[in-house]
Amino acid sequence: MLKNILILSGLLFALPANATFVTYEYSGLITSLYEADCINDINGECEGYITTDLNSSNMFSNQMFSKGNYFRGSFTVDNRAILSDISSDGHQAIYLNAIQSESFRLETYFAPTSDMPIVIDTSLSIVDGRNGTDVFQTNTYFSNADWFSGLTISLQDNSNRVFNELTIPNLLDQNSFSYMGFGLFFLDLSSKSQLQISGTISSIVISKDSIPVPLPATLGLFCIGLLILTTAKNRKS
């Protein structure tokens, strides 16, 4: 019986804490936005654009976006996602569907929604040492009958110290990056005109739900006690 108790206690208190899925929460401010009006749409392709820098815009479905707007969101990374492709220069790895979920809010705008769900494959890129820069970048796309939209998060280290290989990191440390940028665009599928929004991420941290929590000692002791009682009962029988 003592042997069984020792085995059980070892399993209870030595469970591995490596998480396959890690959720990050981020927040920041919009720093710039502009509208790009299609000059001439020929067979679904725009010949060129006239761009206008703006302080605010309601081009997308009358949603008002402005410089200084606060945004926040979260995304979940599958650290064991399978490598999909490597760039020709060997500095970038692409992992399709490594982003398992995405949630974003900018003022009254939310993504994804039932009206604008995620479409195409999400992607995660790891860049190691391209032009002396390391990059962690996610891309997620949303669409409906009238609009196509994309959301990008780009964390950059200009000292080339964050990555020394093209694998997905177990955890991200915002203090390791010299720049943390954000981008959101909307494409009007009928006119081919665009709204481009960019901002700076001020904080990106691991969600408390992603931190492995050790098995409570009381639960472990309860399980051991249960094993002792069961063994004793079986002996009496």
C-alpha positions as a Markdown table, in Angstrom:
| # | Residue | x | y | z |
|---|---|---|---|---|
| 1 | Met | 0.0 | 0.0 | 0.0 |
| 2 | Leu | 2.9 | 2.4 | 0.9 |
| 3 | Lys | 4.3 | 1.9 | -2.6 |
| 4 | Asn | 1.0 | 2.8 | -4.2 |
| 5 | Ile | 0.7 | 5.9 | -2.0 |
| 6 | Leu | 4.2 | 7.1 | -3.0 |
| 7 | Ile | 3.4 | 6.5 | -6.7 |
| 8 | Leu | 0.2 | 8.5 | -6.5 |
| 9 | Ser | 1.7 | 11.4 | -4.6 |
| 10 | Gly | 4.5 | 11.5 | -7.1 |
| 11 | Leu | 2.0 | 11.8 | -10.0 |
| 12 | Leu | 0.0 | 14.4 | -8.2 |
| 13 | Phe | 2.9 | 16.8 | -7.3 |
| 14 | Ala | 5.1 | 16.3 | -10.4 |
| 15 | Leu | 2.6 | 16.9 | -13.2 |
| 16 | Pro | 4.3 | 18.8 | -16.1 |
| 17 | Ala | 3.3 | 22.5 | -16.3 |
| 18 | Asn | 4.2 | 23.1 | -20.0 |
| 19 | Ala | 1.3 | 24.8 | -21.7 |
| 20 | Thr | 0.6 | 24.2 | -25.4 |
| 21 | Phe | -1.8 | 27.1 | -25.7 |
| 22 | Val | -0.8 | 30.5 | -24.3 |
| 23 | Thr | -3.2 | 33.5 | -24.3 |
| 24 | Tyr | -1.8 | 37.1 | -24.5 |
| 25 | Glu | -3.7 | 40.3 | -23.7 |
| 26 | Tyr | -2.6 | 43.6 | -25.2 |
| 27 | Ser | -3.7 | 47.2 | -25.3 |
| 28 | Gly | -2.6 | 50.5 | -26.9 |
| 29 | Leu | -3.6 | 53.7 | -28.7 |
| 30 | Ile | -4.3 | 54.5 | -32.3 |
| 31 | Thr | -1.6 | 56.8 | -33.7 |
| 32 | Ser | -2.6 | 57.3 | -37.3 |
| 33 | Leu | -5.3 | 56.5 | -39.9 |
| 34 | Tyr | -6.0 | 57.3 | -43.5 |
| 35 | Glu | -8.5 | 56.6 | -46.3 |
| 36 | Ala | -7.3 | 55.3 | -49.6 |
| 37 | Asp | -9.9 | 56.0 | -52.4 |
| 38 | Cys | -9.7 | 53.8 | -55.4 |
| 39 | Ile | -9.0 | 55.9 | -58.6 |
| 40 | Asn | -10.3 | 53.4 | -61.1 |
| 41 | Asp | -11.5 | 49.8 | -60.5 |
| 42 | Ile | -10.9 | 47.6 | -63.6 |
| 43 | Asn | -12.1 | 44.0 | -63.3 |
| 44 | Gly | -11.8 | 44.0 | -59.6 |
| 45 | Glu | -8.3 | 45.5 | -59.5 |
| 46 | Cys | -7.7 | 49.1 | -58.5 |
| 47 | Glu | -5.3 | 51.1 | -60.8 |
| 48 | Gly | -4.3 | 53.4 | -58.0 |
| 49 | Tyr | -5.3 | 55.2 | -54.8 |
| 50 | Ile | -5.7 | 58.8 | -53.5 |
| 51 | Thr | -4.8 | 58.7 | -49.9 |
| 52 | Thr | -5.9 | 61.2 | -47.3 |
| 53 | Asp | -4.5 | 61.4 | -43.7 |
| 54 | Leu | -7.3 | 61.9 | -41.2 |
| 55 | Asn | -7.8 | 62.5 | -37.5 |
| 56 | Ser | -10.9 | 60.4 | -37.6 |
| 57 | Ser | -13.0 | 58.3 | -40.1 |
| 58 | Asn | -16.4 | 56.6 | -40.2 |
| 59 | Met | -15.8 | 54.9 | -43.6 |
| 60 | Phe | -16.4 | 51.4 | -42.2 |
| 61 | Ser | -20.1 | 51.0 | -41.6 |
| 62 | Asn | -20.3 | 54.4 | -39.9 |
| 63 | Gln | -18.0 | 53.2 | -37.1 |
| 64 | Met | -16.1 | 56.3 | -35.9 |
| 65 | Phe | -12.4 | 55.7 | -35.4 |
| 66 | Ser | -10.0 | 58.5 | -34.2 |
| 67 | Lys | -6.4 | 59.1 | -33.3 |
| 68 | Gly | -6.0 | 58.5 | -29.6 |
| 69 | Asn | -8.7 | 55.8 | -29.5 |
| 70 | Tyr | -7.9 | 53.1 | -27.0 |
| 71 | Phe | -7.9 | 49.5 | -28.2 |
| 72 | Arg | -7.4 | 46.2 | -26.5 |
| 73 | Gly | -7.5 | 42.5 | -27.4 |
| 74 | Ser | -6.2 | 39.0 | -26.9 |
| 75 | Phe | -5.0 | 36.1 | -28.9 |
| 76 | Thr | -4.1 | 32.5 | -28.2 |
| 77 | Val | -1.0 | 30.9 | -29.6 |
| 78 | Asp | -0.5 | 27.2 | -30.2 |
| 79 | Asn | 3.2 | 26.8 | -29.3 |
| 80 | Arg | 3.2 | 23.4 | -31.0 |
| 81 | Ala | 1.8 | 24.5 | -34.4 |
| 82 | Ile | 3.3 | 22.8 | -37.4 |
| 83 | Leu | 5.7 | 24.9 | -39.6 |
| 84 | Ser | 4.0 | 25.8 | -42.9 |
| 85 | Asp | 6.7 | 27.6 | -44.8 |
| 86 | Ile | 10.1 | 29.2 | -44.7 |
| 87 | Ser | 11.0 | 32.3 | -46.7 |
| 88 | Ser | 13.5 | 32.0 | -49.5 |
| 89 | Asp | 16.1 | 34.0 | -47.5 |
| 90 | Gly | 15.8 | 31.6 | -44.6 |
| 91 | His | 15.0 | 34.3 | -42.1 |
| 92 | Gln | 11.2 | 33.9 | -41.7 |
| 93 | Ala | 9.1 | 31.0 | -40.6 |
| 94 | Ile | 5.3 | 31.0 | -41.2 |
| 95 | Tyr | 2.9 | 28.9 | -39.1 |
| 96 | Leu | -0.6 | 28.8 | -40.4 |
| 97 | Asn | -3.4 | 28.4 | -37.8 |
| 98 | Ala | -1.0 | 29.0 | -34.9 |
| 99 | Ile | -3.4 | 31.6 | -33.7 |
| 100 | Gln | -6.2 | 29.6 | -32.2 |
| 101 | Ser | -8.5 | 32.5 | -31.2 |
| 102 | Glu | -8.6 | 36.3 | -31.5 |
| 103 | Ser | -10.6 | 38.9 | -29.7 |
| 104 | Phe | -10.4 | 42.7 | -30.4 |
| 105 | Arg | -12.1 | 45.9 | -29.4 |
| 106 | Leu | -11.7 | 49.4 | -30.6 |
| 107 | Glu | -14.3 | 51.8 | -29.2 |
| 108 | Thr | -17.7 | 50.2 | -30.3 |
| 109 | Tyr | -16.1 | 47.9 | -32.9 |
| 110 | Phe | -15.5 | 44.3 | -32.0 |
| 111 | Ala | -13.9 | 41.5 | -34.0 |
| 112 | Pro | -14.6 | 38.8 | -34.8 |
| 113 | Thr | -18.4 | 38.9 | -34.9 |
| 114 | Ser | -21.1 | 36.6 | -36.4 |
| 115 | Asp | -21.4 | 39.2 | -39.1 |
| 116 | Met | -17.6 | 39.4 | -39.8 |
| 117 | Pro | -16.1 | 36.1 | -38.8 |
| 118 | Ile | -12.5 | 35.0 | -39.2 |
| 119 | Val | -11.8 | 33.8 | -42.7 |
| 120 | Ile | -8.7 | 32.3 | -44.4 |
| 121 | Asp | -6.0 | 30.8 | -42.3 |
| 122 | Thr | -4.6 | 32.9 | -39.4 |
| 123 | Ser | -0.8 | 33.1 | -39.5 |
| 124 | Leu | 2.1 | 33.6 | -37.1 |
| 125 | Ser | 5.5 | 34.6 | -38.5 |
| 126 | Ile | 8.8 | 34.4 | -36.7 |
| 127 | Val | 11.6 | 36.4 | -38.2 |
| 128 | Asp | 15.2 | 35.8 | -37.0 |
| 129 | Gly | 17.9 | 38.3 | -38.0 |
| 130 | Arg | 16.5 | 39.8 | -41.2 |
| 131 | Asn | 18.4 | 43.0 | -41.6 |
| 132 | Gly | 19.4 | 42.7 | -37.9 |
| 133 | Thr | 15.8 | 42.5 | -36.7 |
| 134 | Asp | 13.8 | 39.8 | -35.0 |
| 135 | Val | 10.0 | 39.9 | -35.4 |
| 136 | Phe | 6.9 | 38.2 | -33.9 |
| 137 | Gln | 3.9 | 38.9 | -36.1 |
| 138 | Thr | 0.3 | 37.7 | -36.2 |
| 139 | Asn | -2.2 | 38.2 | -39.0 |
| 140 | Thr | -5.9 | 37.5 | -38.8 |
| 141 | Tyr | -8.6 | 38.3 | -41.4 |
| 142 | Phe | -12.3 | 38.9 | -41.2 |
| 143 | Ser | -14.9 | 39.2 | -44.0 |
| 144 | Asn | -18.6 | 39.5 | -45.0 |
| 145 | Ala | -20.4 | 40.2 | -48.2 |
| 146 | Asp | -19.4 | 43.9 | -48.2 |
| 147 | Trp | -16.1 | 44.1 | -46.4 |
| 148 | Phe | -12.7 | 42.4 | -46.0 |
| 149 | Ser | -10.6 | 43.3 | -42.9 |
| 150 | Gly | -7.2 | 42.4 | -41.5 |
| 151 | Leu | -5.6 | 42.7 | -38.1 |
| 152 | Thr | -1.8 | 42.6 | -37.6 |
| 153 | Ile | 0.3 | 42.6 | -34.4 |
| 154 | Ser | 4.0 | 43.1 | -34.9 |
| 155 | Leu | 6.6 | 42.9 | -32.1 |
| 156 | Gln | 10.1 | 43.9 | -33.3 |
| 157 | Asp | 13.5 | 43.6 | -31.7 |
| 158 | Asn | 16.1 | 45.8 | -33.5 |
| 159 | Ser | 19.0 | 44.2 | -31.6 |
| 160 | Asn | 18.4 | 40.7 | -33.0 |
| 161 | Arg | 18.5 | 39.2 | -29.5 |
| 162 | Val | 15.0 | 37.8 | -29.0 |
| 163 | Phe | 15.2 | 34.8 | -31.4 |
| 164 | Asn | 18.1 | 32.6 | -32.3 |
| 165 | Glu | 15.9 | 30.1 | -34.2 |
| 166 | Leu | 12.6 | 30.0 | -36.1 |
| 167 | Thr | 10.5 | 28.2 | -33.5 |
| 168 | Ile | 7.5 | 29.7 | -31.7 |
| 169 | Pro | 8.6 | 31.0 | -28.3 |
| 170 | Asn | 7.1 | 29.4 | -25.2 |
| 171 | Leu | 6.5 | 32.9 | -23.7 |
| 172 | Leu | 6.8 | 36.5 | -24.9 |
| 173 | Asp | 8.4 | 39.3 | -22.8 |
| 174 | Gln | 7.3 | 42.7 | -23.9 |
| 175 | Asn | 10.5 | 44.2 | -22.4 |
| 176 | Ser | 12.5 | 42.3 | -25.1 |
| 177 | Phe | 11.0 | 44.3 | -28.0 |
| 178 | Ser | 12.0 | 47.8 | -29.1 |
| 179 | Tyr | 8.8 | 48.4 | -31.0 |
| 180 | Met | 5.3 | 46.9 | -30.6 |
| 181 | Gly | 2.9 | 47.9 | -33.4 |
| 182 | Phe | -0.6 | 47.3 | -34.4 |
| 183 | Gly | -2.5 | 47.5 | -37.7 |
| 184 | Leu | -6.1 | 47.2 | -38.8 |
| 185 | Phe | -7.5 | 47.7 | -42.3 |
| 186 | Phe | -10.9 | 47.6 | -44.0 |
| 187 | Leu | -11.5 | 47.1 | -47.7 |
| 188 | Asp | -14.8 | 48.0 | -49.3 |
| 189 | Leu | -15.3 | 45.1 | -51.7 |
| 190 | Ser | -17.6 | 47.1 | -54.0 |
| 191 | Ser | -15.5 | 50.3 | -54.4 |
| 192 | Lys | -12.1 | 48.8 | -53.5 |
| 193 | Ser | -11.5 | 51.8 | -51.2 |
| 194 | Gln | -9.7 | 51.2 | -48.0 |
| 195 | Leu | -9.4 | 52.5 | -44.4 |
| 196 | Gln | -6.0 | 51.9 | -42.8 |
| 197 | Ile | -5.5 | 52.3 | -39.1 |
| 198 | Ser | -2.3 | 51.9 | -37.1 |
| 199 | Gly | -1.3 | 52.2 | -33.5 |
| 200 | Thr | 1.2 | 51.4 | -30.8 |
| 201 | Ile | 0.9 | 48.6 | -28.3 |
| 202 | Ser | 1.8 | 49.8 | -24.8 |
| 203 | Ser | 1.3 | 46.5 | -23.0 |
| 204 | Ile | 1.2 | 42.8 | -23.9 |
| 205 | Val | 1.1 | 40.3 | -21.1 |
| 206 | Ile | 0.3 | 36.6 | -20.6 |
| 207 | Ser | -3.3 | 36.1 | -19.5 |
| 208 | Lys | -3.7 | 34.9 | -15.9 |
| 209 | Asp | -5.7 | 32.0 | -17.3 |
| 210 | Ser | -2.6 | 30.8 | -19.2 |
| 211 | Ile | -0.4 | 30.6 | -16.1 |
| 212 | Pro | -0.1 | 26.9 | -15.0 |
| 213 | Val | -1.6 | 26.5 | -11.5 |
| 214 | Pro | -0.1 | 23.8 | -9.3 |
| 215 | Leu | -2.4 | 21.1 | -7.9 |
| 216 | Pro | -3.6 | 22.3 | -4.5 |
| 217 | Ala | -1.9 | 20.3 | -1.7 |
| 218 | Thr | -5.3 | 19.8 | 0.0 |
| 219 | Leu | -6.6 | 18.0 | -3.1 |
| 220 | Gly | -3.5 | 15.8 | -3.3 |
| 221 | Leu | -3.8 | 14.9 | 0.4 |
| 222 | Phe | -7.5 | 14.1 | -0.1 |
| 223 | Cys | -6.6 | 11.7 | -3.0 |
| 224 | Ile | -4.0 | 10.0 | -0.9 |
| 225 | Gly | -6.4 | 9.7 | 2.0 |
| 226 | Leu | -9.0 | 8.2 | -0.3 |
| 227 | Leu | -6.5 | 5.6 | -1.5 |
| 228 | Ile | -5.7 | 4.6 | 2.1 |
| 229 | Leu | -9.4 | 4.2 | 3.0 |
| 230 | Thr | -10.1 | 2.2 | -0.1 |
| 231 | Thr | -7.2 | -0.1 | 0.6 |
| 232 | Ala | -8.2 | -0.6 | 4.2 |
| 233 | Lys | -11.8 | -1.4 | 3.2 |
| 234 | Asn | -10.6 | -4.0 | 0.6 |
| 235 | Arg | -8.5 | -5.7 | 3.3 |
| 236 | Lys | -11.4 | -5.9 | 5.7 |
| 237 | Ser | -13.5 | -7.4 | 3.0 |
